[in-house]
Amino acid sequence: MDTLEVYIRQHSPWERLPKKVQQGLNNSKEGWQREVIQFSLRNQLRWSEGLVRQYYSDEKKYYEQVVRMAKEGLMLYPYHLADILVRGLRVTSFAYYSDMIYDLMAREKSYDSLPNFTARDVVRLLAIGRNEYIDIVNQSKSAAAKNPLLWAVVGARKKNAIWDLLPKFPQDTHIDPWWLVRFAFFHDNEVFSEEEQAVAAKLVQSKRVCACEMDLALLRPLYKKEVVYFDIPIVETDCVSGIPSPSPSCPFPSEACLPFDLIPLGLIPLGSSST
């Protein structure tokens, strides 16, 4: 582990750094602060739990920068920060990948620019693989051919054409019974039934609601409307301990109802959270 990383993770202020480390930073306190900020942003550390909060006072701007750097680097959505990104910035994983794909298309970049794991998550949420990507790009170019002069003069027309062709809702996803269901937010101008509002109210008031405690007929539409998101409660010491008999009220098959006391890191599913 890099020496600076050790001291950053230990929350060491400038005054407590060894003289050798200070000299490596040209005895610059400002240089140390820059290292802390850049390391925290690159590693997507929580602002409230890190040394960075002493040097970067604006929490909202910090997380906006985390999202911007992750998106520009074509990285996976920061699922471990979902509670902050979704509720605070209204940046869901679906919105994150929609913006990423939109930007790649607008800049005429290849789908192969995406790292494998990012591409896999894009397919999971947007159902856009290489073929779908090429098809959307071709459709947007076809729209340009209908009025090339306006297309050349007004760049926004190209961007609007691409955006109109992107999916408007996340794809249906497999939901494990032990996933925690979290309230995200209500979208402006969206119409919700009384049942949906009641479910949202329950989630706001409850600290821990598992998917198997909810009616899937209500949960799935709320997920597609991005009113809820899923939190996968996994920590580094977790491993599968066995397969119990599911609750009679659980709508999931018994083989899916696994308790996760201790899961080896290699088995952690995509998008897991330690919160």
N, C-alpha and C positions, 0 to 999 in steps of 0.2 A: 504494500500500500504506500502511495506517495506520502512523503513526510508532511506536506501541507495538509493533505486530506485528513491525516491522523489528528492534527491540531484543530482543524475545522470541525470535525465530528466530535471532538472533545469540548467544543465551545470555548476554546482558549482565546482570551482577549490578547491584543498586541502586547500588553505589558507582561504577560506570563509566557510569552514565546522565548525559547532558548536564544541566546545571543547569536548562535550559529545560524538559526533560522531567520532571525531579523537581518543579519548580514546578507543572507541569500536573497532577501527582498530589498537590498540596498538601503537598509535601515529606514524604509519608508512605511509609515503606518497606513498611508493612503493606498500603497501597493498591496498591503495585507487585506485591506477592506475590499479592494477590487477582486482579489483572489477568492475571498469568501463569497462575494456576490456571484461571480462567474461559476464557481464550483457548485453553489446552491442551485443556480438556475439550470446548469447542465444536468445535475443529478436530481432535479425536481424535488428538492427537500421542502418540507413544510415550513412555511415562514414562521409560524407560531412556536415551532419546536427547535429552531436552528439559530446559530450565531448570526445569520443574515439579518434578522430583525433589528439588530443593533446598528446596522449600517445601511439598511434599505427600509425606510420608515413607512412607505406606502404599500400596504399589503396587497391591495387590489392591483396596482400596477405590477407588483412582483409576479403575481399569478398570471396576469395578462402576458408578461414577458415569457414566463414558463411555457404557456400555450403557443406563443408565437415561435419560440425557438424549437419546440417539439414539432410543430407543423412544418416549419421551414426545413427541418432535418428529416421529414417524412417518418417520424417516430410513431410508435404505438400511442394511442390515447393514454394519458396519465391516469389510469383507473384508480391508483392509490390516492389520488387527490379529487376523486369524483364528488365527494361531499361538498367541497369548496367550489370546484369548477361549475358544477351543475346549479347549485343553489345561489352561489355568489355571482358568477359570471354568465350563467345560463348557457354554458358550453357543454352540451351533451356529447357523447361519443359519436352519435349520428351526425350532429352539426359539425363536429371537428373533422370527420372524414369527408363530409360533403364539401366543406371549404377546401380541403386538401386536394380532392379530385378536381374540383372546379378550377383551382389555381393551376394544376398541372395541364389541364386541357386548354385553358386560356393562354398558357405560355407554350402550348404545342409540344409538351414533353411526352416521352414515351411512358406507357404503363409500366414498363420494366424498370423505370426509375424507382419504383416502390420496393423497399426491402421486403423479403418474403413474409415475415410475420405481419407487417403492416398491410400488405396485399391480402393476406388471409382474413384479417379483421375487416377490411373494406368489403370483401365478398360476403362476409357474415352479416354485416349491417346494411350494406347498400346493394348487394347482389350485383356488383360491377367487377367482373373479371376482365381479362385482356380483351376478349371478343366484344363484350358489352362496351368497354371503353372505346374501342376502335369504332364501333357502330355509332355511339353518341357523337364522337368527333366528326365522323362522316356526315351525320345528319345535320350537325351545326354548320358544316361547310356547304352542304346543299342549300341551307337557308340563306347563306351568304351569296350564293350564285344567283338567287332571285333578284337581288338588288346590290350588285357589287360596289357601285359608287357610294351608296349610303353606308355600306359595310366598311369601306375604306375611310370614310370621313368620321363616322360615329363608332368608335371602338366599343362603346357600351352595348351596341346592338349584338355584337358577337358574344359578349359575356352573357347577355340576357338569353340568347338562344341556347347557350350551353346550360345555363342554370335551369331553364324551362324543361330540359331533357333529363335532368337528374331526378332521382326518386324523392318523393316528398315525405315519406315515412320510413322508419327502419323496418327491415324485414322481420318476419316472425322468427323467434329464436326458441331454442330448447330452454326450459326453465326447470332447474333442479329444486326439489322441495326445501332444501336447507339454505337456499339463497335468501338473503334478507331483502325485503322490499322497502325502498325509501321513496318518500315524496320528493319530487323535483320542483315543479312549479306549474302554474296554470298559464297556458299561452294566451296572449291577447286575442280577442275576437273568436276564441274557440268556444263551442257550445258543449256543455256537459250535463249529463242527466243527474237527477237527484241521487241515484245510487252511486255514480262515479264521484260526486262531491262528498258523499258520506264516507266512501273508501279513502279518499284523500284526507279527510278530516281525521280519520282513525290513524292514518300513517303519521300525520303531523303530531298527534298526541302520544303515540306509542313510540318507545325507544327501540323496540325489537319486534318486527313482524316477519315471520317466515313465509315463503311462498305457499307452502302447503296449508297454511291457515286461511288462505284467501280463495275466493271463487275465481277459477281460471277464466271463466266467461267474462268477468269484469277486469281481471288483471291484464289479459292480453291487449284489449283495446286501449287501456290506460298506458301500457308500455308503448304501443304504436303512436299514441298521441304525445309521448314523452312527458307524461305527467308523473310517471314513476321510473325509477332506475333500480338496478340490482347491485347489491353489495355482497361480495363473496367473502365471508369471514374466515380467512386463513392466516395463520402465523407461521413463522419459520419452523416451529417445533411440531407442526401438525403431521399426522399420518392416518391412514385408514385403519380403523380398529375392528371393523366387522360390519355385518349386514343385519340389522335388527328387523323385527316385524314392524311394518308401517302402521301408523295410526289408522283406525277404521275410516276416519274422515279425510285421510290424505288421498288426493286424486291421482297420485303418481304410482307407478309400478314399484313393487317391493325392492327390486334390484337398484332402484334409483335412490332409495332412502338410506343413505350412508351417514353415520356420524363421523365427524372429522375432528377427533381429539388431537391427532398427530399425523400430518401428511408430509412425506419427504418433498423437498423443494422441486425435484424433478417431475412430480405429479401435479404441481400447482397449475390449474387451468388458466387459460388466457383471460386476462382482465380481473385477476384476483385482487383482493384488498386486504390490508392488514389492520383495518380499522373496525 
